[in-house]
Amino acid sequence: MPPIDDSLIVLFAVLGLVFGSFGTVIISRVPAKQHLGGRSRCPRCKHVLGAAELVPLFSYLLLRGRCRHCHRSISIIYPLIELSSACLFVLAIMIGSLPLPSLLLAFSLWLLLLIAIIDAQTQTIHDALNLSFITVAVAHSVAIGRVQIAGALFLALFFGAQWIVSRGRWVGSGDILLGAGIGFLLGGFAPALLCLGLAYVIGAGVAVFLLMTKRATRKSHVPFGPFLAAAALLTIIFGDRILPVIIPGLL
Ligand SMILES: [Zn+2]
């Protein structure tokens, strides 16, 4: 595999920051059913942000996390999303190495990040984001010449069965589509199974932490999307190394 050009890594990092910034707009407007067009405003004083206040990450650092107009603090989540998005884009070019598959992988991971954050904040997975995610994940599998349906079918059926049995109480219908998208991104049955296992391990860990710190009770509903997204990311990074060790018979 040819070494990745440094300029390509820088380009992906910048693209990641720009899409991360657009992601903050999606996260604040999609759950509120607001239009995605129009200028960004300070969420507190509604002052329309100027060009200097819209540079991803740097505006936040330069303004020291405060609105230039009303001087009230801006949530740290915005620069964190921009930074995470940049990291995901760089990761995608490191893994994908070729520009087109890497770009599609980057968009998939970016959508997964947005879905996870919106699910964590609102306990809802929006169909528009899910369907975009599935489309990009399928396009990625076409671009790498490895279209597989086993992982998608397995995860969609797994969540679909739970959804039917519990009449939507254990998992939401959005989890079914999210599972399908992750399945297409991961490919076969084995990585999908690993991802599901990891999601439950992460979910259990977080649940124990929330219960012990009294941030949640036994009756609290904790959305599963963020765990699934985190597990998918881990499977993409480490799957090739973990799978041959734990389930050699499945490969
Ligand atoms: Zn303000």
Boltz pocket constraint, residues with backbone or C-beta under 6 A from the ligand:
constraints:
  - pocket:
      binder: B
      contacts: [[A, 42], [A, 43], [A, 44], [A, 45], [A, 46], [A, 47], [A, 67], [A, 68], [A, 69], [A, 70], [A, 71], [A, 72]]
      max_distance: 6.0
